[in-house]
Amino acid sequence: MMKYLKTETDKKLYSLLKEIWDDNNFLEGISTLLTDDKQKQILIDEIQNGLKDIKIIMYMASDIADGLEV
């Protein structure tokens, strides 16, 4: 998993996601789906604003990766 933690934003997102669900498939899936720090920061902001539902996080990460506004 450490190969995905290249930036401070990667580390922050990983930490937040791990608090929600400590599952390697979940953590790696989200980390590889979001390709840049801007996309990851959008999800970080949502989580810090109270998003904790795993299904919604996965759908939102997919929408962010597809360039959809969330």
Secondary structure by P-SEA (a helix, b strand, c coil): cccccccaaaaaaaaaaaaacccaaaaaaaaaacccaaaaaaaaaaaaaccccaaaaaaaaaaaaacccc
